Structure formats: C-alpha cells, structure tokens
Amino acid sequence: MVPVRRRSQVAARLITAAAIGLAVLIVAFLLFGAGRTVLSALLPVLPRVMREFPPARSADKRVRRLAAAA
C-alpha cells in the first residue's frame, strides 16, 4: 500500500471503502430478498413433490399397511 500524505487522500480512500461496503450490503440485501422469494414460491409445492418422491411413497404404503393391520 502506498503511504498517504494528505488528509484528502485519506478521506478519498475512506469514502471509497465505504462505497464498496455499501455496495456489498446492497447486493447481500438483494440476494436475501431473492432467496426469500424463491423459498416462498417453493414451500407450497414442496409437500406435493415430497409425496411423489419414491421413498415417501414407500413410507406411505408402510403406514397404510400398519393401519390396515391394526
């Protein structure tokens, strides 16, 4: 890193660092919002997908057999 000699250079570097930090926060916020949107769209569909998944079907069959035997 090059030594800083003027206060204006220090201020410019601090402002640049703050702008980069703010940009990172904005991107993180947008990614969090996008993830929340995707999850809210997937959660209602997920139970149906899990019921169609082969191990879930075999577990459902076992439960029905146990219920019929009782």
mmCIF file as gemmi writes it, N, C-alpha and C atoms, coordinates in Angstrom:
data_model
loop_
_atom_site.group_PDB
_atom_site.id
_atom_site.type_symbol
_atom_site.label_atom_id
_atom_site.label_alt_id
_atom_site.label_comp_id
_atom_site.label_asym_id
_atom_site.label_entity_id
_atom_site.label_seq_id
_atom_site.pdbx_PDB_ins_code
_atom_site.Cartn_x
_atom_site.Cartn_y
_atom_site.Cartn_z
_atom_site.occupancy
_atom_site.B_iso_or_equiv
_atom_site.pdbx_formal_charge
_atom_site.auth_seq_id
_atom_site.auth_asym_id
_atom_site.pdbx_PDB_model_num
ATOM 1 N N . MET Axp A 1 ? 0.84 -1.174 0 1 0 ? 1 A 1
ATOM 2 C CA . MET Axp A 1 ? 0 0 0 1 0 ? 1 A 1
ATOM 3 C C . MET Axp A 1 ? 0.889 1.242 0 1 0 ? 1 A 1
ATOM 4 N N . VAL Axp A 2 ? 0.512 2.238 -0.765 1 0 ? 2 A 1
ATOM 5 C CA . VAL Axp A 2 ? 1.274 3.468 -0.884 1 0 ? 2 A 1
ATOM 6 C C . VAL Axp A 2 ? 0.972 4.351 0.315 1 0 ? 2 A 1
ATOM 7 N N . PRO Axp A 3 ? 2.014 4.933 0.941 1 0 ? 3 A 1
ATOM 8 C CA . PRO Axp A 3 ? 1.745 5.807 2.088 1 0 ? 3 A 1
ATOM 9 C C . PRO Axp A 3 ? 0.917 7.022 1.674 1 0 ? 3 A 1
ATOM 10 N N . VAL Axp A 4 ? 0.029 7.42 2.571 1 0 ? 4 A 1
ATOM 11 C CA . VAL Axp A 4 ? -0.858 8.553 2.302 1 0 ? 4 A 1
ATOM 12 C C . VAL Axp A 4 ? -0.237 9.792 2.934 1 0 ? 4 A 1
ATOM 13 N N . ARG Axp A 5 ? -0.241 10.885 2.181 1 0 ? 5 A 1
ATOM 14 C CA . ARG Axp A 5 ? 0.398 12.092 2.682 1 0 ? 5 A 1
ATOM 15 C C . ARG Axp A 5 ? -0.586 13.205 2.986 1 0 ? 5 A 1
ATOM 16 N N . ARG Axp A 6 ? -1.756 13.154 2.388 1 0 ? 6 A 1
ATOM 17 C CA . ARG Axp A 6 ? -2.702 14.25 2.589 1 0 ? 6 A 1
ATOM 18 C C . ARG Axp A 6 ? -3.984 13.738 3.198 1 0 ? 6 A 1
ATOM 19 N N . ARG Axp A 7 ? -4.617 14.609 3.97 1 0 ? 7 A 1
ATOM 20 C CA . ARG Axp A 7 ? -5.897 14.23 4.564 1 0 ? 7 A 1
ATOM 21 C C . ARG Axp A 7 ? -6.95 13.968 3.503 1 0 ? 7 A 1
ATOM 22 N N . SER Axp A 8 ? -6.882 14.695 2.399 1 0 ? 8 A 1
ATOM 23 C CA . SER Axp A 8 ? -7.873 14.49 1.343 1 0 ? 8 A 1
ATOM 24 C C . SER Axp A 8 ? -7.745 13.094 0.742 1 0 ? 8 A 1
ATOM 25 N N . GLN Axp A 9 ? -6.492 12.586 0.671 1 0 ? 9 A 1
ATOM 26 C CA . GLN Axp A 9 ? -6.296 11.234 0.162 1 0 ? 9 A 1
ATOM 27 C C . GLN Axp A 9 ? -6.871 10.204 1.133 1 0 ? 9 A 1
ATOM 28 N N . VAL Axp A 10 ? -6.702 10.441 2.423 1 0 ? 10 A 1
ATOM 29 C CA . VAL Axp A 10 ? -7.269 9.54 3.437 1 0 ? 10 A 1
ATOM 30 C C . VAL Axp A 10 ? -8.786 9.552 3.324 1 0 ? 10 A 1
ATOM 31 N N . ALA Axp A 11 ? -9.345 10.729 3.208 1 0 ? 11 A 1
ATOM 32 C CA . ALA Axp A 11 ? -10.797 10.846 3.095 1 0 ? 11 A 1
ATOM 33 C C . ALA Axp A 11 ? -11.298 10.153 1.839 1 0 ? 11 A 1
ATOM 34 N N . ALA Axp A 12 ? -10.585 10.304 0.745 1 0 ? 12 A 1
ATOM 35 C CA . ALA Axp A 12 ? -10.991 9.667 -0.504 1 0 ? 12 A 1
ATOM 36 C C . ALA Axp A 12 ? -10.957 8.154 -0.366 1 0 ? 12 A 1
ATOM 37 N N . ARG Axp A 13 ? -9.937 7.629 0.299 1 0 ? 13 A 1
ATOM 38 C CA . ARG Axp A 13 ? -9.86 6.176 0.488 1 0 ? 13 A 1
ATOM 39 C C . ARG Axp A 13 ? -10.965 5.683 1.413 1 0 ? 13 A 1
ATOM 40 N N . LEU Axp A 14 ? -11.265 6.442 2.453 1 0 ? 14 A 1
ATOM 41 C CA . LEU Axp A 14 ? -12.348 6.043 3.359 1 0 ? 14 A 1
ATOM 42 C C . LEU Axp A 14 ? -13.694 6.063 2.644 1 0 ? 14 A 1
ATOM 43 N N . ILE Axp A 15 ? -13.916 7.069 1.826 1 0 ? 15 A 1
ATOM 44 C CA . ILE Axp A 15 ? -15.171 7.157 1.079 1 0 ? 15 A 1
ATOM 45 C C . ILE Axp A 15 ? -15.278 6.001 0.103 1 0 ? 15 A 1
ATOM 46 N N . THR Axp A 16 ? -14.163 5.66 -0.545 1 0 ? 16 A 1
ATOM 47 C CA . THR Axp A 16 ? -14.168 4.538 -1.481 1 0 ? 16 A 1
ATOM 48 C C . THR Axp A 16 ? -14.464 3.231 -0.742 1 0 ? 16 A 1
ATOM 49 N N . ALA Axp A 17 ? -13.84 3.036 0.412 1 0 ? 17 A 1
ATOM 50 C CA . ALA Axp A 17 ? -14.084 1.828 1.203 1 0 ? 17 A 1
ATOM 51 C C . ALA Axp A 17 ? -15.534 1.779 1.655 1 0 ? 17 A 1
ATOM 52 N N . ALA Axp A 18 ? -16.085 2.9 2.048 1 0 ? 18 A 1
ATOM 53 C CA . ALA Axp A 18 ? -17.483 2.948 2.477 1 0 ? 18 A 1
ATOM 54 C C . ALA Axp A 18 ? -18.409 2.637 1.317 1 0 ? 18 A 1
ATOM 55 N N . ALA Axp A 19 ? -18.082 3.144 0.144 1 0 ? 19 A 1
ATOM 56 C CA . ALA Axp A 19 ? -18.926 2.875 -1.027 1 0 ? 19 A 1
ATOM 57 C C . ALA Axp A 19 ? -18.893 1.398 -1.393 1 0 ? 19 A 1
ATOM 58 N N . ILE Axp A 20 ? -17.72 0.794 -1.286 1 0 ? 20 A 1
ATOM 59 C CA . ILE Axp A 20 ? -17.611 -0.643 -1.572 1 0 ? 20 A 1
ATOM 60 C C . ILE Axp A 20 ? -18.398 -1.443 -0.541 1 0 ? 20 A 1
ATOM 61 N N . GLY Axp A 21 ? -18.272 -1.049 0.724 1 0 ? 21 A 1
ATOM 62 C CA . GLY Axp A 21 ? -19.02 -1.733 1.778 1 0 ? 21 A 1
ATOM 63 C C . GLY Axp A 21 ? -20.515 -1.591 1.588 1 0 ? 21 A 1
ATOM 64 N N . LEU Axp A 22 ? -20.952 -0.417 1.192 1 0 ? 22 A 1
ATOM 65 C CA . LEU Axp A 22 ? -22.374 -0.195 0.943 1 0 ? 22 A 1
ATOM 66 C C . LEU Axp A 22 ? -22.851 -1.028 -0.233 1 0 ? 22 A 1
ATOM 67 N N . ALA Axp A 23 ? -22.043 -1.12 -1.262 1 0 ? 23 A 1
ATOM 68 C CA . ALA Axp A 23 ? -22.41 -1.932 -2.425 1 0 ? 23 A 1
ATOM 69 C C . ALA Axp A 23 ? -22.542 -3.403 -2.031 1 0 ? 23 A 1
ATOM 70 N N . VAL Axp A 24 ? -21.648 -3.877 -1.191 1 0 ? 24 A 1
ATOM 71 C CA . VAL Axp A 24 ? -21.721 -5.264 -0.733 1 0 ? 24 A 1
ATOM 72 C C . VAL Axp A 24 ? -22.987 -5.49 0.074 1 0 ? 24 A 1
ATOM 73 N N . LEU Axp A 25 ? -23.333 -4.541 0.934 1 0 ? 25 A 1
ATOM 74 C CA . LEU Axp A 25 ? -24.557 -4.666 1.726 1 0 ? 25 A 1
ATOM 75 C C . LEU Axp A 25 ? -25.803 -4.674 0.838 1 0 ? 25 A 1
ATOM 76 N N . ILE Axp A 26 ? -25.794 -3.846 -0.177 1 0 ? 26 A 1
ATOM 77 C CA . ILE Axp A 26 ? -26.938 -3.797 -1.083 1 0 ? 26 A 1
ATOM 78 C C . ILE Axp A 26 ? -27.084 -5.119 -1.827 1 0 ? 26 A 1
ATOM 79 N N . VAL Axp A 27 ? -25.98 -5.666 -2.31 1 0 ? 27 A 1
ATOM 80 C CA . VAL Axp A 27 ? -26.029 -6.947 -3.014 1 0 ? 27 A 1
ATOM 81 C C . VAL Axp A 27 ? -26.506 -8.052 -2.07 1 0 ? 27 A 1
ATOM 82 N N . ALA Axp A 28 ? -26.01 -8.058 -0.837 1 0 ? 28 A 1
ATOM 83 C CA . ALA Axp A 28 ? -26.438 -9.069 0.138 1 0 ? 28 A 1
ATOM 84 C C . ALA Axp A 28 ? -27.927 -8.942 0.412 1 0 ? 28 A 1
ATOM 85 N N . PHE Axp A 29 ? -28.41 -7.725 0.542 1 0 ? 29 A 1
ATOM 86 C CA . PHE Axp A 29 ? -29.836 -7.498 0.78 1 0 ? 29 A 1
ATOM 87 C C . PHE Axp A 29 ? -30.668 -7.987 -0.397 1 0 ? 29 A 1
ATOM 88 N N . LEU Axp A 30 ? -30.219 -7.719 -1.61 1 0 ? 30 A 1
ATOM 89 C CA . LEU Axp A 30 ? -30.957 -8.179 -2.789 1 0 ? 30 A 1
ATOM 90 C C . LEU Axp A 30 ? -30.942 -9.695 -2.907 1 0 ? 30 A 1
ATOM 91 N N . LEU Axp A 31 ? -29.803 -10.313 -2.609 1 0 ? 31 A 1
ATOM 92 C CA . LEU Axp A 31 ? -29.731 -11.771 -2.651 1 0 ? 31 A 1
ATOM 93 C C . LEU Axp A 31 ? -30.622 -12.396 -1.587 1 0 ? 31 A 1
ATOM 94 N N . PHE Axp A 32 ? -30.655 -11.802 -0.405 1 0 ? 32 A 1
ATOM 95 C CA . PHE Axp A 32 ? -31.529 -12.311 0.654 1 0 ? 32 A 1
ATOM 96 C C . PHE Axp A 32 ? -32.99 -12.216 0.227 1 0 ? 32 A 1
ATOM 97 N N . GLY Axp A 33 ? -33.369 -11.099 -0.384 1 0 ? 33 A 1
ATOM 98 C CA . GLY Axp A 33 ? -34.74 -10.942 -0.872 1 0 ? 33 A 1
ATOM 99 C C . GLY Axp A 33 ? -35.081 -11.935 -1.964 1 0 ? 33 A 1
ATOM 100 N N . ALA Axp A 34 ? -34.128 -12.192 -2.846 1 0 ? 34 A 1
ATOM 101 C CA . ALA Axp A 34 ? -34.369 -13.159 -3.921 1 0 ? 34 A 1
ATOM 102 C C . ALA Axp A 34 ? -34.516 -14.568 -3.34 1 0 ? 34 A 1
ATOM 103 N N . GLY Axp A 35 ? -33.689 -14.91 -2.379 1 0 ? 35 A 1
ATOM 104 C CA . GLY Axp A 35 ? -33.796 -16.217 -1.739 1 0 ? 35 A 1
ATOM 105 C C . GLY Axp A 35 ? -35.118 -16.387 -1.018 1 0 ? 35 A 1
ATOM 106 N N . ARG Axp A 36 ? -35.557 -15.326 -0.365 1 0 ? 36 A 1
ATOM 107 C CA . ARG Axp A 36 ? -36.848 -15.369 0.332 1 0 ? 36 A 1
ATOM 108 C C . ARG Axp A 36 ? -37.981 -15.565 -0.657 1 0 ? 36 A 1
ATOM 109 N N . THR Axp A 37 ? -37.909 -14.918 -1.802 1 0 ? 37 A 1
ATOM 110 C CA . THR Axp A 37 ? -38.936 -15.067 -2.83 1 0 ? 37 A 1
ATOM 111 C C . THR Axp A 37 ? -38.969 -16.488 -3.374 1 0 ? 37 A 1
ATOM 112 N N . VAL Axp A 38 ? -37.793 -17.04 -3.63 1 0 ? 38 A 1
ATOM 113 C CA . VAL Axp A 38 ? -37.72 -18.412 -4.156 1 0 ? 38 A 1
ATOM 114 C C . VAL Axp A 38 ? -38.276 -19.398 -3.13 1 0 ? 38 A 1
ATOM 115 N N . LEU Axp A 39 ? -37.886 -19.239 -1.876 1 0 ? 39 A 1
ATOM 116 C CA . LEU Axp A 39 ? -38.388 -20.148 -0.849 1 0 ? 39 A 1
ATOM 117 C C . LEU Axp A 39 ? -39.896 -20.036 -0.671 1 0 ? 39 A 1
ATOM 118 N N . SER Axp A 40 ? -40.419 -18.835 -0.707 1 0 ? 40 A 1
ATOM 119 C CA . SER Axp A 40 ? -41.864 -18.685 -0.543 1 0 ? 40 A 1
ATOM 120 C C . SER Axp A 40 ? -42.615 -19.286 -1.725 1 0 ? 40 A 1
ATOM 121 N N . ALA Axp A 41 ? -42.002 -19.334 -2.895 1 0 ? 41 A 1
ATOM 122 C CA . ALA Axp A 41 ? -42.643 -19.975 -4.049 1 0 ? 41 A 1
ATOM 123 C C . ALA Axp A 41 ? -42.508 -21.492 -3.979 1 0 ? 41 A 1
ATOM 124 N N . LEU Axp A 42 ? -41.412 -21.997 -3.408 1 0 ? 42 A 1
ATOM 125 C CA . LEU Axp A 42 ? -41.176 -23.443 -3.379 1 0 ? 42 A 1
ATOM 126 C C . LEU Axp A 42 ? -41.889 -24.158 -2.234 1 0 ? 42 A 1
ATOM 127 N N . LEU Axp A 43 ? -42.077 -23.496 -1.113 1 0 ? 43 A 1
ATOM 128 C CA . LEU Axp A 43 ? -42.642 -24.178 0.043 1 0 ? 43 A 1
ATOM 129 C C . LEU Axp A 43 ? -44.038 -24.745 -0.201 1 0 ? 43 A 1
ATOM 130 N N . PRO Axp A 44 ? -44.953 -24.055 -0.88 1 0 ? 44 A 1
ATOM 131 C CA . PRO Axp A 44 ? -46.253 -24.677 -1.128 1 0 ? 44 A 1
ATOM 132 C C . PRO Axp A 44 ? -46.169 -25.888 -2.049 1 0 ? 44 A 1
ATOM 133 N N . VAL Axp A 45 ? -45.198 -25.936 -2.924 1 0 ? 45 A 1
ATOM 134 C CA . VAL Axp A 45 ? -45.059 -27.034 -3.874 1 0 ? 45 A 1
ATOM 135 C C . VAL Axp A 45 ? -44.317 -28.212 -3.251 1 0 ? 45 A 1
ATOM 136 N N . LEU Axp A 46 ? -43.485 -27.946 -2.266 1 0 ? 46 A 1
ATOM 137 C CA . LEU Axp A 46 ? -42.613 -28.96 -1.693 1 0 ? 46 A 1
ATOM 138 C C . LEU Axp A 46 ? -43.351 -30.184 -1.148 1 0 ? 46 A 1
ATOM 139 N N . PRO Axp A 47 ? -44.435 -30.06 -0.392 1 0 ? 47 A 1
ATOM 140 C CA . PRO Axp A 47 ? -45.094 -31.267 0.101 1 0 ? 47 A 1
ATOM 141 C C . PRO Axp A 47 ? -45.562 -32.193 -1.031 1 0 ? 47 A 1
ATOM 142 N N . ARG Axp A 48 ? -46.069 -31.627 -2.102 1 0 ? 48 A 1
ATOM 143 C CA . ARG Axp A 48 ? -46.511 -32.439 -3.227 1 0 ? 48 A 1
ATOM 144 C C . ARG Axp A 48 ? -45.323 -33.173 -3.855 1 0 ? 48 A 1
ATOM 145 N N . VAL Axp A 49 ? -44.204 -32.483 -4.001 1 0 ? 49 A 1
ATOM 146 C CA . VAL Axp A 49 ? -43.005 -33.097 -4.575 1 0 ? 49 A 1
ATOM 147 C C . VAL Axp A 49 ? -42.508 -34.213 -3.661 1 0 ? 49 A 1
ATOM 148 N N . MET Axp A 50 ? -42.528 -33.977 -2.367 1 0 ? 50 A 1
ATOM 149 C CA . MET Axp A 50 ? -42.056 -34.993 -1.421 1 0 ? 50 A 1
ATOM 150 C C . MET Axp A 50 ? -42.982 -36.205 -1.402 1 0 ? 50 A 1
ATOM 151 N N . ARG Axp A 51 ? -44.267 -36.006 -1.602 1 0 ? 51 A 1
ATOM 152 C CA . ARG Axp A 51 ? -45.179 -37.148 -1.664 1 0 ? 51 A 1
ATOM 153 C C . ARG Axp A 51 ? -44.932 -37.986 -2.903 1 0 ? 51 A 1
ATOM 154 N N . GLU Axp A 52 ? -44.461 -37.364 -3.969 1 0 ? 52 A 1
ATOM 155 C CA . GLU Axp A 52 ? -44.202 -38.087 -5.205 1 0 ? 52 A 1
ATOM 156 C C . GLU Axp A 52 ? -42.815 -38.729 -5.22 1 0 ? 52 A 1
ATOM 157 N N . PHE Axp A 53 ? -41.99 -38.391 -4.269 1 0 ? 53 A 1
ATOM 158 C CA . PHE Axp A 53 ? -40.639 -38.937 -4.179 1 0 ? 53 A 1
ATOM 159 C C . PHE Axp A 53 ? -40.742 -40.412 -3.774 1 0 ? 53 A 1
ATOM 160 N N . PRO Axp A 54 ? -40.044 -41.349 -4.443 1 0 ? 54 A 1
ATOM 161 C CA . PRO Axp A 54 ? -40.217 -42.792 -4.185 1 0 ? 54 A 1
ATOM 162 C C . PRO Axp A 54 ? -40.114 -43.223 -2.72 1 0 ? 54 A 1
ATOM 163 N N . PRO Axp A 55 ? -39.126 -42.779 -1.94 1 0 ? 55 A 1
ATOM 164 C CA . PRO Axp A 55 ? -39.111 -43.206 -0.531 1 0 ? 55 A 1
ATOM 165 C C . PRO Axp A 55 ? -40.355 -42.737 0.234 1 0 ? 55 A 1
ATOM 166 N N . ALA Axp A 56 ? -40.867 -41.586 -0.123 1 0 ? 56 A 1
ATOM 167 C CA . ALA Axp A 56 ? -42.077 -41.109 0.548 1 0 ? 56 A 1
ATOM 168 C C . ALA Axp A 56 ? -43.259 -41.995 0.187 1 0 ? 56 A 1
ATOM 169 N N . ARG Axp A 57 ? -43.328 -42.457 -1.055 1 0 ? 57 A 1
ATOM 170 C CA . ARG Axp A 57 ? -44.423 -43.344 -1.455 1 0 ? 57 A 1
ATOM 171 C C . ARG Axp A 57 ? -44.323 -44.675 -0.72 1 0 ? 57 A 1
ATOM 172 N N . SER Axp A 58 ? -43.105 -45.206 -0.587 1 0 ? 58 A 1
ATOM 173 C CA . SER Axp A 58 ? -42.969 -46.482 0.119 1 0 ? 58 A 1
ATOM 174 C C . SER Axp A 58 ? -43.296 -46.321 1.602 1 0 ? 58 A 1
ATOM 175 N N . ALA Axp A 59 ? -42.941 -45.179 2.193 1 0 ? 59 A 1
ATOM 176 C CA . ALA Axp A 59 ? -43.302 -44.939 3.588 1 0 ? 59 A 1
ATOM 177 C C . ALA Axp A 59 ? -44.81 -44.825 3.725 1 0 ? 59 A 1
ATOM 178 N N . ASP Axp A 60 ? -45.464 -44.186 2.771 1 0 ? 60 A 1
ATOM 179 C CA . ASP Axp A 60 ? -46.922 -44.068 2.796 1 0 ? 60 A 1
ATOM 180 C C . ASP Axp A 60 ? -47.566 -45.456 2.716 1 0 ? 60 A 1
ATOM 181 N N . LYS Axp A 61 ? -47.005 -46.344 1.906 1 0 ? 61 A 1
ATOM 182 C CA . LYS Axp A 61 ? -47.525 -47.708 1.795 1 0 ? 61 A 1
ATOM 183 C C . LYS Axp A 61 ? -47.367 -48.46 3.124 1 0 ? 61 A 1
ATOM 184 N N . ARG Axp A 62 ? -46.207 -48.274 3.79 1 0 ? 62 A 1
ATOM 185 C CA . ARG Axp A 62 ? -45.989 -48.937 5.084 1 0 ? 62 A 1
ATOM 186 C C . ARG Axp A 62 ? -46.996 -48.454 6.108 1 0 ? 62 A 1
ATOM 187 N N . VAL Axp A 63 ? -47.275 -47.169 6.124 1 0 ? 63 A 1
ATOM 188 C CA . VAL Axp A 63 ? -48.242 -46.625 7.066 1 0 ? 63 A 1
ATOM 189 C C . VAL Axp A 63 ? -49.632 -47.194 6.786 1 0 ? 63 A 1
ATOM 190 N N . ARG Axp A 64 ? -50.005 -47.292 5.523 1 0 ? 64 A 1
ATOM 191 C CA . ARG Axp A 64 ? -51.307 -47.848 5.184 1 0 ? 64 A 1
ATOM 192 C C . ARG Axp A 64 ? -51.411 -49.313 5.585 1 0 ? 64 A 1
ATOM 193 N N . ARG Axp A 65 ? -50.316 -50.085 5.403 1 0 ? 65 A 1
ATOM 194 C CA . ARG Axp A 65 ? -50.331 -51.494 5.799 1 0 ? 65 A 1
ATOM 195 C C . ARG Axp A 65 ? -50.472 -51.637 7.315 1 0 ? 65 A 1
ATOM 196 N N . LEU Axp A 66 ? -49.755 -50.78 8.059 1 0 ? 66 A 1
ATOM 197 C CA . LEU Axp A 66 ? -49.864 -50.836 9.516 1 0 ? 66 A 1
ATOM 198 C C . LEU Axp A 66 ? -51.259 -50.439 9.978 1 0 ? 66 A 1
ATOM 199 N N . ALA Axp A 67 ? -51.844 -49.454 9.331 1 0 ? 67 A 1
ATOM 200 C CA . ALA Axp A 67 ? -53.187 -49.023 9.694 1 0 ? 67 A 1
ATOM 201 C C . ALA Axp A 67 ? -54.205 -50.118 9.366 1 0 ? 67 A 1
ATOM 202 N N . ALA Axp A 68 ? -54.017 -50.824 8.272 1 0 ? 68 A 1
ATOM 203 C CA . ALA Axp A 68 ? -54.939 -51.891 7.881 1 0 ? 68 A 1
ATOM 204 C C . ALA Axp A 68 ? -54.78 -53.094 8.804 1 0 ? 68 A 1
ATOM 205 N N . ALA Axp A 69 ? -53.574 -53.341 9.286 1 0 ? 69 A 1
ATOM 206 C CA . ALA Axp A 69 ? -53.341 -54.48 10.165 1 0 ? 69 A 1
ATOM 207 C C . ALA Axp A 69 ? -53.886 -54.236 11.557 1 0 ? 69 A 1
ATOM 208 N N . ALA Axp A 70 ? -53.994 -53.001 11.949 1 0 ? 70 A 1
ATOM 209 C CA . ALA Axp A 70 ? -54.436 -52.688 13.323 1 0 ? 70 A 1
ATOM 210 C C . ALA Axp A 70 ? -55.925 -52.787 13.488 1 0 ? 70 A 1
